[in-house]
Amino acid sequence: QVQLVESGGGLVQPGGSLRLSCAASGSIGGINVMGWYRQAPWKERELVATITSDDMTDYGDSVTGRFTISRDSAKNTVSLQMNSLKPEDTAVYYCNAETLFGVDGRFYGKDHWGKGTLVTVSS
């Protein structure tokens, strides 16, 4: 199993910046992708950013150019630098990790989730 713990959420004014961190522990050797997702009240959970073990990144359309995801393999952490924050960025941000497992010679992905950290952008 993989355990994920997020930190860094809080209250920030529009236009401000915030940095989130996610620490992974447990059976982390099989992780191939980590990322951040967010969910606001009454909305579906959406992709924010992902990063692979060789530092390939992907971003959701709404955050491209404002957010940056990075990985620190030595500390088993992934971070999300959020700049130019907008009220619509307000959400619970969840850390995600995908591991691969095999069944009868075929491989499948399994998602692991943290408890989330709340980001509130408001004046």
N, C-alpha and C positions, 0 to 999 in steps of 0.2 A: 504493500500500500504506500501511497504518497500522501504526505500531509503538507498543506499549504497555509501560510499565515500572512495576511496582508497587513500593512501599516502605512501611515502617512496621510490618511484622510483627515478632513476637517473643513472649516469654514474659510472661504476666500472671496474677495471682492471680484467683480467682473474685470477682466484684463490682467488679473494676477496669475501667479504660478504656483504649482504644487508638485511634489514628487512622491510617488507611491512606490513601495517596495514589497516584494513577495519573497518569503523565505521557504524553500522546499526542504523536506526531510523525509526519511524513510527509504523506500526502495526507489531511489532516484536514478539509478543506472539506466533504466529503460525509457526515460523521457526523451522524446524526439522534438516536441514543440511545446513552448510555453507562451502564454499570452494573457491579455487583459480583456474582459468583457464588462459591460455595465448594464444596469437595469434601473430605470426610473419607474415611479408609481404608475400603474395602469399601462405600462409599455412592455414590449418583449425585450428579452435580453439581446444585446447587440454586440458585434465585434468592435473592439477598440484597436487592438494591435496584437500581433503574434511575432514570435522570433524562434528560429530553429537553432539547433545545436551548433550549426556553422554560421550563425548570425545573419541569415536571410530573414528579412522583415516584411510584414504586410500590415496595412492600416485601413481602418474604416474610412469611408469617404468624408464623413463629418469631422474627422480629426486630422486628416492629412495636412502636413505643413505646420501644425501646432503642437502635436504630441510626438515624443520620441521614445521608443522602447529600446532597452539595452539589457545585456546579460552579464553577470559576473560569475563565471564558472567556479572560481576559487571559493567563493562564499555561498554558492548554490542559491543565488538570488536573481530575480529579474525586476527591473525598475521601469517606471513610466514617468517621464518628465512631461508635465502638462503646462503649456504656456498659453497666453492669451485666452484665458478661460472665459466661458460664456455661461449665462444662467441655464441654458439648455444642456450643459455638461453635468448638471446636478443629477446624481445617481449613486447607487451602491455599486462600487467597482469590485469585481471578482477576479481573482487570480485563477488561471487554468493551466493544467499540465496534461499532455497526452502521452500515454505509454502504449506500446505495442505488445500484443500477446498473440500466440499462435494456437490454432486448433486444427488438427488433422492437416498440417502443412500449409494452412492459409493464415494470414496475419490480419488482425483487427486492431482498431484503436480504442482505447478506453480513456475517458475524461475524468480528471480529478479536479475538485473545486475547493477553494478556500471559503471562509465564512463571509467575506466581503468587508469593505471599508467605505464609509459614507463620505462622499464629496459634495459639499453644498456651495454653490456659487451664487452669492446674493449680496446686494448692497444694503 
